[in-house]
Amino acid sequence: MSFVGARTTIGEGSAVHSVKVFEAVTIGRNTFIGGDVSNWTIIGDDVTFMGRIVHTYRKAGGRDDWVGAGPQPSPRIGDKAIIGENALLIGGIDIGRGAYVSAGEVVKYDVPAGHLAINGELIPLSAFRGFIKSRE
């Protein structure tokens, strides 16, 4: 059973499977969501998302700092990106078109289009020909 928050839009052909998608999230077309997605996140078309998204929580505070406070910096995930199982995306980062985030990776930085984030490094997917297939 999934939870989908208010003002969230889910594009045609997309599926949300046994997860929580919080308030005001935008999910593109033909995208699979198998991980929790925090408020205000933007996810493109043809994405596979198996991770989790959280805010940076840079300001200590209580309930009043979140309820009605408006959008906090949240990730933007480009078309055809793949986010691996248990990857954690933190804050207002950009995951580029066709990028790949490995399983279990903690990502607090932008991942350019056509790159792999693994072990804290960014590697062009072209370095993995025959091993990792990009959607591009």
Buried (B, 14 or more C-beta within 10 A) or exposed (E): EEEBBEEBEBBEEBEBEEBBBBEBBBBBBBBBBBBBBBBBBBBBBBBBBBBBBBBEEEEEEEEEEEEEEEEBEBBBBBBBBBBBEBBBBBBBBBBBBBBBBBEEBBBEEBBBBBBBBBEEEBBEBEEBEEEBEBBE
